[in-house]
Amino acid sequence: MTACAIEDMTAGVAGTAAAAGSAPEAAEPDGPAEPVKPRAAGASAGAPDADGEGTAGAGASEGDPGAGAAEAKADPAASSAGPREGGAPEVGVPEVRAPDVKAPEVRAPQVRAPGAAAVPPLPPMPSAPPSVPPVPSAPPPPPSTPEPPARTVEAALPPAPSRLVPPALTLGAGHTYGARLTPAGEAAGPGWFPERWTLDGPEPYAVPLPLDRPEEAASDVLPLSDGRVLIRREVAAGRHTFSLLYPTGPGTGEVPLGALDCPELTLLPPSPDGMSAYALLLGKRSTGVWLVAGGAFGPEQVADVPGRCSGGVWLDREGRLLALDRQMPGGGPVKAVVVDLGRGGEVTPLLQIAPESNDRLLLADADSGLLLVRSDAPGHDRLGWGVLGSCLPVRFPECLRAPDETLTPFAVQPGQMLMPESCAVALRIDGAGGSWVGLWRPAGRRLHQFAAPGGWLAGSGFWTREGVLHLPYSQEDAPCAVALMEAPVDEPHPAVTTGTNASGATPPRGVCTPVPLGQAPLTGRITPG
């Protein structure tokens, strides 16, 4: 497997990881571990190792030989970070030098005057919102400020079908705010209105942000660190507008940011800087990365990536390194690549587990370098993990293999510098019985399963540095609340076993009892289940 170490700013973390090596770990109950010899670059991928986890071999991927003179290389000794399971190489995403590629040329889009969209009449809205703590409000825009013009992007693909239900909750940078679209009520018909959640105080609370018209379910909302909420609307076929919403006493203020004309647009996850927002615009042979909030003159293109891109995972704290899942024009496998927005959109490879495998990046932690990937290199789609900058292969734990369920990681414990194997990971598990929560650590090699709180906004949540998982939920008697769940302690693995138990066996899931954040004890919390 080949992956890239993201230039000198990420190479520093990988380089210092060499000093944090730890003792080997005992084998899992399915038998004693045996040393595994490193594979050659052409070795087959996906064979299970002694501890019940599959590993994927590295495939070579070379860039321009002259690129090494421009940037400092990461320390190869970074691959020794973290414990080793059964003496075999555990994880890794080998570091790859950023090739010396020419920054993609940004095409100047055509500019035309915006068209006036028809505004439906105001449906009856609920009574005044409940009293909430005061929040900072931005000054309203000058009345004479014209709406920024729309920018036309070359139409290449048919528009994607509109969704019926918006995302449950979008968390902003630092988890201070969240935002979602909530139903406007039976009297208002099928409309929705934005709602901002404040999560950093002693008690969470929601602030409604309704305007004089309901929103569509296909709209997107994204909270910024200053309390404003970005909303993307599709006001006509292929026409997307962007505005910032903020509370102004009993009403809602709105600052228009501009519009883009394109058949398909995807809003990326919140930028780590807290004040910028980006979107992907698909073209015939490339994908444009556009800054839609945080710029000086409305939406502007910042990168053009060859191929069709999807996903979107930030790799740093500055909002510069963006990982995308890319398929090249004409088809072929999907590979994760890194786009450096600070260098004109320079593209470098990130994941290449096998030549023909589809390798996608799902989640990344900037502190520890832990990566959660999904790949079909073992023969079918499986969850795996690696470490950014490491030279060891990606591992596919047997405990994360669930044929009848879908596992999706959504949060990684922060603050675990140089200890990626000890990071707690929260996963959403979807099965025939609904959705529930899974907790897992790479070093623990066991998936703990818990029932989610009633009304959980499925797929949303965040960890504290102390290992406490916050799960936002909404019930009739608690419309804005957060349940707390501590990461369970993994039992040590016995050194001698009979080898009769499967390493992927998991006990029945426990019960998570919701505790309002204001009533949660500060000390002496008991692990649920």
C-alpha positions in Angstrom: 0.0 0.0 0.0 1.2 3.4 -0.8 0.0 6.6 0.8 1.3 10.1 1.1 2.9 11.9 3.9 1.5 15.4 3.5 4.6 17.5 3.0 6.7 19.0 5.8 3.8 20.2 8.1 2.5 16.6 8.6 5.9 14.9 8.3 6.9 16.5 11.6 4.2 14.5 13.5 5.2 11.3 11.8 8.9 11.9 12.4 8.6 12.4 16.1 6.4 9.3 16.5 9.5 7.2 16.3 10.4 8.0 19.9 7.1 6.8 21.2 7.4 3.0 20.5 5.8 0.7 22.9 6.0 -3.0 23.9 4.4 -5.7 21.8 0.9 -6.7 22.6 -0.4 -10.2 23.4 -2.1 -12.2 20.8 -5.9 -12.3 20.4 -7.9 -15.3 21.7 -7.9 -17.0 18.3 -4.4 -18.3 18.7 -0.8 -17.1 19.4 0.6 -14.6 16.9 3.5 -15.4 14.6 5.8 -12.9 13.1 4.8 -11.8 9.6 7.5 -11.0 7.2 7.1 -7.8 5.2 5.6 -8.3 1.7 7.2 -7.2 -1.5 5.4 -4.5 -3.4 3.7 -7.0 -5.6 2.4 -9.3 -2.8 -1.3 -10.1 -2.6 -3.5 -8.0 -0.3 -6.1 -8.9 2.3 -4.6 -12.1 3.9 -5.6 -12.4 7.6 -2.7 -12.3 10.1 -2.2 -14.1 13.3 -4.4 -11.7 15.4 -7.4 -12.0 13.2 -6.8 -8.8 11.3 -6.2 -8.6 7.6 -3.4 -6.4 6.2 -3.0 -4.9 2.8 0.3 -4.8 1.1 1.8 -1.6 -0.2 1.7 -0.8 -3.9 4.4 1.5 -5.4 3.5 4.9 -6.6 6.3 7.2 -7.7 6.2 11.0 -8.4 8.6 13.3 -10.1 12.2 12.5 -8.9 12.9 16.2 -8.7 10.2 16.8 -6.1 12.4 15.8 -3.2 14.7 18.8 -3.6 11.8 21.2 -2.9 10.5 19.7 0.3 12.0 18.0 3.4 11.2 14.3 3.7 9.5 12.8 6.8 11.5 10.6 9.1 11.1 7.0 7.9 11.4 5.9 11.6 7.9 7.2 12.1 6.6 3.7 11.3 7.7 2.5 14.7 5.0 4.5 16.5 2.5 2.6 18.6 2.2 -1.0 19.9 2.7 -4.0 17.6 0.2 -6.8 17.6 1.8 -10.3 17.7 5.1 -8.9 16.3 3.5 -8.2 12.9 3.5 -4.8 11.3 0.3 -3.1 12.4 -0.6 -0.1 10.4 0.6 2.4 8.1 0.2 4.7 5.4 3.6 5.0 3.9 4.8 8.5 3.4 5.0 9.7 -0.2 6.7 12.9 -1.3 4.5 15.5 -2.9 5.3 15.4 -6.6 6.4 18.6 -8.2 3.2 19.1 -10.2 2.1 22.3 -11.8 -0.7 24.1 -10.0 -4.0 23.5 -12.0 -5.1 26.4 -14.0 -8.3 28.0 -12.6 -10.7 28.9 -15.3 -12.4 32.3 -15.0 -16.2 31.5 -14.9 -18.7 33.5 -16.8 -20.5 36.1 -14.7 -24.0 37.0 -15.2 -26.6 39.0 -13.3 -28.7 36.9 -10.8 -32.3 36.1 -11.7 -35.0 36.7 -9.3 -36.4 33.5 -7.9 -40.1 33.2 -7.0 -40.7 33.3 -3.3 -43.6 31.2 -1.9 -46.0 32.9 0.5 -45.2 32.6 4.2 -46.9 29.6 5.9 -48.1 29.9 9.5 -45.1 29.6 11.8 -45.1 28.4 15.4 -45.3 30.9 18.2 -42.3 32.9 19.3 -39.2 30.7 20.2 -38.5 29.9 23.8 -36.3 32.1 25.8 -32.6 31.3 25.3 -29.4 32.8 26.7 -28.2 35.8 24.7 -26.0 35.1 21.7 -23.8 37.5 19.8 -25.5 38.8 16.7 -23.8 40.2 13.6 -24.8 43.7 12.4 -27.4 43.6 9.5 -26.1 44.3 6.0 -26.6 47.7 4.5 -30.0 47.9 2.7 -28.4 49.1 -0.5 -25.9 46.2 -0.7 -26.8 44.3 -4.0 -26.7 40.5 -4.1 -23.4 39.2 -5.5 -23.8 37.9 -9.1 -24.1 34.2 -9.9 -21.2 32.3 -11.4 -21.8 29.8 -14.2 -20.0 26.5 -14.2 -19.9 24.4 -17.3 -22.8 21.9 -17.2 -21.5 18.3 -17.5 -23.7 16.0 -15.4 -27.5 15.8 -14.8 -28.6 17.2 -11.4 -28.6 14.7 -8.5 -32.1 13.7 -7.2 -33.3 15.8 -4.3 -33.3 14.2 -0.9 -36.4 13.9 1.2 -34.9 14.3 4.6 -31.9 16.6 5.4 -28.9 15.5 7.5 -29.5 15.0 11.2 -27.1 17.5 12.6 -23.9 19.2 11.3 -21.3 20.0 13.9 -19.0 23.0 13.4 -15.2 23.3 14.1 -14.5 22.9 17.8 -18.0 21.5 18.4 -19.2 24.8 19.8 -22.2 25.0 17.5 -24.3 22.6 15.5 -27.0 23.3 12.9 -29.8 21.3 11.3 -33.1 21.7 9.4 -36.1 20.9 11.6 -39.7 20.5 10.4 -41.7 23.7 10.4 -44.8 21.9 11.9 -48.0 20.4 10.6 -49.6 23.8 9.9 -46.7 24.8 7.6 -46.8 21.7 5.4 -43.6 19.9 4.3 -41.3 22.9 4.9 -38.2 23.1 7.1 -36.5 25.9 9.0 -32.8 26.2 10.2 -32.0 25.7 13.8 -28.7 26.4 15.6 -27.5 24.4 18.6 -25.1 25.8 21.2 -23.1 23.0 22.7 -20.3 24.6 24.7 -22.2 25.9 27.7 -23.4 24.2 30.9 -26.7 23.3 29.1 -27.3 22.9 25.4 -30.0 25.1 23.8 -31.4 25.6 20.3 -32.1 28.9 18.6 -34.6 28.8 15.7 -33.6 30.8 12.6 -36.8 31.0 10.5 -37.2 33.4 7.6 -40.3 34.5 5.7 -40.4 31.2 3.7 -39.8 27.6 4.5 -36.7 25.8 3.4 -36.5 22.7 1.2 -35.2 19.4 2.5 -32.4 19.4 -0.1 -30.8 22.5 1.5 -27.7 22.3 3.5 -26.7 24.2 6.7 -23.3 24.5 8.2 -22.4 26.4 11.5 -19.5 28.8 11.7 -17.4 29.5 14.8 -18.9 33.0 15.2 -22.4 31.7 15.6 -23.7 32.4 12.1 -25.1 29.5 10.0 -24.3 29.1 6.3 -27.3 27.8 4.2 -27.1 26.5 0.6 -30.4 26.5 -1.3 -31.2 25.3 -4.8 -33.6 28.0 -5.8 -34.0 26.7 -9.4 -32.7 23.7 -11.5 -28.9 23.9 -11.3 -28.8 27.3 -9.4 -27.4 27.3 -5.9 -27.4 30.3 -3.6 -25.4 30.8 -0.3 -26.4 33.0 2.6 -25.3 33.5 6.3 -28.1 33.4 8.9 -27.9 34.9 12.4 -30.3 35.7 15.2 -31.5 39.3 15.6 -33.7 39.3 18.7 -37.1 37.8 17.7 -36.1 37.6 14.0 -33.4 36.2 11.7 -30.9 38.2 9.7 -29.5 37.1 6.4 -26.4 38.1 4.4 -26.4 36.9 0.8 -23.0 35.6 -0.4 -23.7 34.9 -4.0 -24.8 32.0 -6.3 -23.4 29.3 -8.5 -25.0 27.8 -11.6 -24.0 24.1 -11.9 -25.9 20.8 -12.2 -24.4 19.1 -9.1 -22.8 20.7 -6.0 -21.7 19.1 -2.7 -21.0 21.1 0.4 -17.9 19.9 2.2 -17.6 19.3 6.0 -16.8 22.4 8.1 -13.3 23.7 7.7 -11.1 23.4 10.8 -10.5 27.2 10.8 -14.2 27.7 11.7 -14.8 30.6 9.3 -14.5 29.0 5.8 -16.8 26.8 3.9 -16.0 24.9 0.7 -18.0 23.0 -2.0 -17.3 20.5 -4.8 -18.6 21.2 -8.3 -18.5 18.3 -10.7 -17.5 19.0 -14.3 -16.9 16.8 -17.4 -13.3 15.8 -16.6 -12.5 17.6 -13.4 -13.9 18.7 -10.0 -13.7 22.2 -8.9 -13.1 23.1 -5.2 -14.9 26.4 -4.5 -14.6 28.7 -1.4 -18.3 29.7 -0.8 -17.9 31.4 2.6 -15.0 33.3 4.0 -13.8 34.9 0.8 -13.7 38.6 0.0 -15.7 38.6 -3.2 -18.3 35.8 -3.0 -17.8 32.3 -4.3 -14.3 31.7 -5.8 -12.6 28.7 -7.2 -9.5 27.6 -5.4 -8.6 24.3 -7.0 -9.4 22.2 -10.0 -8.8 18.4 -9.5 -8.8 16.1 -12.6 -11.4 13.4 -12.3 -14.7 13.0 -10.4 -14.3 13.6 -6.7 -16.4 12.9 -3.6 -16.1 12.6 0.1 -14.0 15.2 1.9 -11.8 14.9 5.0 -9.6 17.5 6.5 -6.1 16.4 7.5 -4.8 19.4 9.5 -6.0 22.1 11.9 -5.5 25.0 9.5 -8.0 24.0 6.8 -5.3 23.6 4.1 -5.0 19.9 3.4 -8.2 18.3 2.0 -8.5 14.6 1.2 -10.9 13.6 -1.6 -11.9 10.3 -3.1 -11.2 10.5 -6.8 -12.0 8.5 -9.9 -10.1 9.5 -13.0 -11.9 10.3 -16.2 -12.9 7.2 -18.1 -13.5 5.1 -15.0 -11.2 3.0 -12.9 -10.8 2.5 -9.2 -11.5 5.2 -6.6 -8.4 6.4 -4.8 -8.0 9.0 -2.0 -5.8 11.9 -2.9 -4.8 15.1 -1.0 -5.4 18.6 -2.4 -3.2 21.3 -0.9 -5.3 24.5 -1.0 -2.3 26.5 0.1 -0.3 25.6 -3.1 -2.9 26.3 -5.8 -4.6 22.9 -5.5 -1.6 20.7 -5.8 -2.7 17.0 -5.9 -0.8 14.1 -4.4 -1.8 10.4 -3.8 -2.8 9.3 -0.3 -4.1 5.7 -0.5 -3.2 3.0 -3.0 -3.6 -0.3 -1.1 -3.8 -2.4 -4.3 -3.6 -1.4 -7.9 -7.3 -2.1 -8.7 -8.8 -1.6 -5.2 -11.2 1.2 -4.3 -9.6 3.0 -1.4 -11.7 5.7 0.4 -10.8 7.8 3.4 -13.7 8.1 5.9 -12.2 9.9 8.9 -8.9 11.4 10.1 -7.5 12.8 13.4 -5.0 15.6 13.0 -3.5 15.0 16.5 -2.6 11.3 16.3 -2.6 10.8 12.5 -5.2 8.0 12.8 -7.0 7.2 9.5 -10.2 5.2 9.1 -10.5 3.9 5.5 -12.9 1.7 3.6 -11.4 -0.6 0.9 -12.2 -3.7 -1.1 -8.6 -4.8 -1.3 -9.3 -7.8 1.1 -11.9 -9.0 -1.5 -14.9 -7.0 -0.4 -15.5 -3.6 1.3 -14.1 -3.6 4.8 -13.2 -1.0 7.4 -9.5 -0.6 8.0 -7.2 1.8 9.9 -3.7 3.2 9.3 -1.5 6.1 10.5 -0.6 9.1 8.4 3.1 9.0 7.7 3.7 5.4 8.8 5.3 2.8 6.5 3.3 -0.1 7.8 0.3 -1.7 6.0 -3.4 -0.8 6.7 -5.1 -3.3 9.0 -8.6 -4.6 8.6 -9.8 -5.8 12.1 -12.0 -8.8 12.2 -14.2 -7.2 14.9 -15.2 -4.5 12.4 -16.4 -7.0 9.9 -20.3 -7.2 10.0 -21.9 -8.7 6.9 -25.4 -7.9 8.0 -24.8 -4.4 9.3 -23.2 -1.2 8.1 -20.5 0.5 10.2 -19.7 4.1 9.7 -17.2 5.9 11.9 -18.2 9.5 12.8 -15.9 10.7 15.6 -12.3 10.1 16.8 -11.0 11.0 20.3 -8.7 14.0 20.0 -5.6 14.9 21.9 -3.9 11.5 21.7 -0.5 12.8 20.4 1.7 10.0 19.1 -0.8 7.4 20.3 -3.1 6.5 17.4 -3.7 3.0 18.6 -5.3 4.3 21.9 -7.8 6.7 20.2 -11.4 5.8 20.9 -13.5 5.7 17.7 -17.3 6.1 17.6 -19.2 4.3 14.9 -22.8 4.3 13.7 -24.1 0.8 13.3 -27.1 0.4 11.0 -28.9 -2.9 11.0 -32.3 -4.5 10.9 -33.1 -3.2 14.4 -32.3 0.4 13.6 -29.2 2.4 14.5 -27.0 2.1 17.5 -23.5 3.1 18.7 -20.2 1.2 18.5 -17.1 2.1 20.4 -13.7 0.7 19.4 -9.9 1.3 19.8 -7.3 -0.1 17.4 -5.3 -1.4 20.3 -8.3 -3.0 22.0 -9.4 -5.1 19.0 -12.9 -5.4 20.3 -16.1 -3.6 19.2 -18.3 -2.5 22.1 -21.9 -1.9 21.2 -24.5 0.2 23.0 -28.0 1.3 22.4 -28.3 4.9 21.3 -30.4 7.4 23.3 -33.9 7.8 22.1 -34.1 10.6 19.5 -30.4 10.4 18.8 -29.5 12.5 15.7 -27.9 9.4 14.2 -24.4 9.8 13.0 -23.6 13.0 15.0 -21.4 13.2 18.1 -18.0 14.2 19.3 -15.3 13.1 21.8 -13.6 15.1 24.5 -9.9 14.6 25.1 -10.8 12.7 28.3 -12.7 10.0 26.3 -16.3 11.1 26.9 -18.6 10.8 23.9 -21.3 13.4 23.4 -24.4 12.3 21.5 -26.9 15.0 20.6 -30.5 13.9 20.7 -34.0 15.5 20.5 -37.1 14.2 22.3 -40.5 15.6 22.9 -39.7 16.5 26.5 -36.0 17.4 25.6 -35.9 19.1 22.2 -32.2 19.9 22.6 -30.1 17.6 24.8 -26.8 15.7 24.8 -26.2 12.2 26.2 -22.8 11.3 27.6 -21.0 8.0 27.2 -17.6 7.1 28.4 -15.3 4.9 26.4 -15.2 1.4 27.9 -12.0 -0.1 29.1 -10.6 -2.9 26.9 -9.6 -6.0 28.8 -6.0 -7.3 28.3 -5.7 -10.1 25.8 -4.7 -13.5 27.4 -1.3 -14.8 26.3 -2.5 -18.5 25.9 -5.8 -19.4 24.4 -7.5 -22.5 23.0 -8.2 -20.9 19.7 -11.8 -21.9 19.6 -13.4 -18.4 19.9 -13.7 -16.0 17.0 -11.7 -12.8 17.4 -14.5 -10.8 15.9 -17.2 -12.0 18.5 -18.9 -9.1 20.3 -21.2 -9.2 23.3 -24.8 -7.9 23.2 -24.9 -4.1 23.2 -25.7 -2.3 26.5 -28.0 0.6 27.2 -27.0 4.2 27.0 -29.0 6.3 29.6 -29.4 9.9 28.4 -28.1 12.4 30.9 -28.8 16.1 30.2 -25.6 18.0 30.1 -26.5 20.3 32.9 -27.2 17.4 35.2 -24.2 15.3 34.3 -21.8 14.7 37.2 -18.3 16.1 36.7 -16.7 13.2 38.5 -17.4 9.6 39.2 -19.2 8.9 35.9 -20.0 5.2 35.4 -19.4 3.5 32.1 -22.8 2.7 30.5 -23.7 -0.9 30.0 
